[in-house]
Amino acid sequence: MALIVQKYGGTSVGSAERIKNVARRVARWKGKGHDVVVVVSAMSGETNRLIALAKEVQGTPDPRELDVALSTGEQVTIALLSMALIDLGVRARSYTGGQVKIMTDSAFTKARIVSIDEARIRADLAHGHVVVVAGFQGVDEAGNITTLGRGGSDTTGVALAAALKADECQIYTDVDGVYTTDPRIVPEARRLSTITFEEMLEMASLGSKVLQIRSVEFAGKYRVKLRVLSSFEEEGEGTLITFEEDDKMEQAIISGIAFNRDEAKITILGVPDRPGIAYQILGPVGDANIDVDMIVQNVGHDGLTDFSFTVHRNDYQKTLDTLKPVIAHIKARGIHGGDKIAKVSAVGVGMRSHAGIASTMFRALAEEGINIEMISTSEIKVSVVIDEKYMELAVRVLHKVFGLDQPAA
Amino acid sequence: MALIVQKYGGTSVGSAERIKNVARRVARWKGKGHDVVVVVSAMSGETNRLIALAKEVQGTPDPRELDVALSTGEQVTIALLSMALIDLGVRARSYTGGQVKIMTDSAFTKARIVSIDEARIRADLAHGHVVVVAGFQGVDEAGNITTLGRGGSDTTGVALAAALKADECQIYTDVDGVYTTDPRIVPEARRLSTITFEEMLEMASLGSKVLQIRSVEFAGKYRVKLRVLSSFEEEGEGTLITFEEDDKMEQAIISGIAFNRDEAKITILGVPDRPGIAYQILGPVGDANIDVDMIVQNVGHDGLTDFSFTVHRNDYQKTLDTLKPVIAHIKARGIHGGDKIAKVSAVGVGMRSHAGIASTMFRALAEEGINIEMISTSEIKVSVVIDEKYMELAVRVLHKVFGLDQPAA
C-alpha cells in the first residue's frame, strides 16, 4: 500500500463527464488499497472566463481581488470531483488551499508556498477518505487568498507530495509522458520511461512544455518521485522523473532534442574587450525588464570582441532601442541581429561522461548544410542557434544521429 | 457619520456593468463620510448554473460538497465589486464568509449563523476601507464551508448589521420598497415609507416577497433598522422596517393587503367534537411532511363539527390521500376540498386599537358578491379564503375600502 498524490489538469476535468472519468480512475487506485490525495485545476476555460470578467470591471484587476476570484475555479472542481467520488461509494472530502493550510507568501497572483500543514489530510486518510485539494491556491499569514500563478496546480501537487512524503506524485495531463522530441516534428519520437530532473528542467525550459518548471525544481529539491501520465488512457507507465541517475538502467547518452523558436539574437560588433563591458551592455537590458537567455562572447583580437545574446522574440525591437545609446557610449562598431532564428538543443545527463557529443552534433548539422550561428553548452546540454527555416530538419537529423528513434535496449 | 450595511442581490450585481453601478452607489455613501460594509449575492443565474453542474455529476449532490461549490458564486462577486471600488479610487477589501468568521452550525445548505467575529471588519473600517463580504455563506467550527440557503444573503446583511451595531441595514433589490399591495393588481398601490416588523412578517409570509423571512425575524430580534431600496434608482427612501410602532407618525389602521394563491383547502365534515380530534387529523398530515397554514374549527352542534385547514397547493392530493384512512378511523362524515382558492389578508398594527376592521372587510366583500369560505384572524391581520377567481377584485376592493390608495397624510 502506497501514498499517492495525483494531479489532474484543466482539460482532464473539463466537463462533468470527464470529472466522472477522473473519479473512476481515483476509485481504482483507492480500490487497490492505496491512500490517494488528488489535486485538481479549474475546469478548462474557467480561469480565462474569470480573468475576462475581472478585466471588464477593472482594466488591470487588483491582484488581491483577482486571486479571490480566480481561486473559485479550483474550488468548484474539488466539490464536483468529491461528489463524483461519493457517488461511486468512495469516501471523499474536498479542501481549498486555505482550508488545508497551504501557507504562501503574500505575492498575489504569483505566490510561493511556504509551508503545508498536512495534519488534516493525514487524519482524513487515516479514516479512509480520498482527499481532494484545490491546486493553484493558498493563503497568506493574514488569511488572504493567494494563487501560485499559471500552472501552479503542478506545484501544489508536488508540494503536497513532499509534505506528506508520498511514494509518488502523478501528474495527469493530455500527453502520455515526456518524449525524445516533439512527435509532430519527428514521428519516430519515443516516450522516455525515465528522465532525470536536470534533463527535465532543460527540456521544459527549452520548449517541451509538459510540466510547470517550478514544480520540477520543487520535486528535485524535496526528492519527490514525479510521474507524467495521460488522463485519457486507461493504462500506461508514463514517464518517471528520477532524482538520481540510475546506473542499472540502460543509459542513453542523449535523452532528447529540445527546440524553441521564440527567441531573437542580438550581436554587438567590435566591442572593446575590457572588464565590465558585459555589464555595461546587459545592465540596461535587465533594467528594461528584458530576460536574456544565451550569452556568447568569444576571445577577442586587437582589443575588440563580438558580444552576442538571445532574448524573447517579443523583446527584440525593444532590445535594439535600449542598446542604441549604449553602442555609442561604449564605442562599439555596431549592432545587428535577427528574429528568424531557432534554438535546438541536445539534452542528456549521459554527455557528462562522453566526449564528442558536440562534435557529432556539429558534423551532423554541417552535412545537411545547416550553418550554426551561436553555440552554448552546459554540463548536460549543447544548444545551437540556427536559421529558423532549418529547425525541423535539424531536429530530425539530431534525433536520428543520437539514436533516439531506436527502441531503448 | 453613520455605519451602514448595504446588501445587493443577484440582479443588482448581474453583470460587470451593474457591478460598476453598485460601486458608484457605494462610493457616494462612502464619499458622504459614512463607514460602509457591503454584502453581495452571486451574480444572477450563477447559483443555478452551479447547482445544474453539481447535479450532472451527482443526482443528489453531497450537501457538504454542494456548499463548497455554491459558495464560489458570492466569492466571485465580492472580488469583482472590490475591483470596481478600487478602480473608483475607493479603498476596498473583500472577505468570504469563512475569512470574516461568520460562524454557523454544520447544517450544510441551510446553516444558521451562530456568531460573527467583527474585529477584522472594524479594523478595516478604521483604516478607511469599504469592506465587501460574501453573503449566503459561513464556516462551521471544523472549518467546513457552509451556506445559509436561498436568500441567505439578506440574513448575512442583517447579522453583520447586528454584530457591528450598524445604524442601518439597507437591502437593495429590484423593487423600491414595500407596497400597500401588488401594483400589478392595484395600480394605485402606494409605497409605504415605514412598516413594522410584525406587519412585514405577515406581508412576507403572505406572498409580498421582498425580503427573506428569516432576515426579518433576525432584524426584529436584534433590533436592526432595516430599509428596502431599489438598486436601479438613484434616489428614493425605500421602506424602513421599524421595530416599534411610531406614535408620532400618521398611523394607518391597515398597512397593506396581502394575498396568496398557492394554497388549497381541505374540510372534514361531521367530525366528532371531542378532545384530541384535531391532533388525530393533523398528526398524520405533519408526519407526511405537509405544512399546514390556516386552521379553522367552528363550535360544534350535536357533538359534531367541521374542521378545515389549508395546505400548499402542491400538497393537496397528498393530503387527501393521507386523510382517507383517518376519516374512517375517526368516523367523520366525509372530506372535501378544493385548490381553486385564494387567501386575501388585511394587515396592520393599527387594527389592534380599532374595532370593526373585520366587519368592514366582510361588508366590502359581500357588496361585491364575494363569498367568504374561511376566516382566520390574528392580532394584526384578518385573512379570508375566497374563490380564486375573485382574488384581484377582492384585493382592489379592500385596498380602496381601507383608504390605501390615498396619499399618506
Interface residues (C-beta under 8 A of the other chain):
Chain A: A16 I19 K20 L50 L53 A54 E56 V57 Q58 G59 P61 D62 R64 E65 L66 V68 A69 S71 T72 Q75 V76 I78 A79 L80 S82 M83 A84 I86 D87 R93 S94 T96 G98 Q99 G143 N144 I145
Chain B: A16 I19 K20 L50 L53 A54 E56 V57 Q58 G59 P61 D62 R64 E65 L66 V68 A69 S71 T72 Q75 V76 I78 A79 L80 S82 M83 A84 I86 D87 R93 S94 T96 G98 Q99 G143 I145
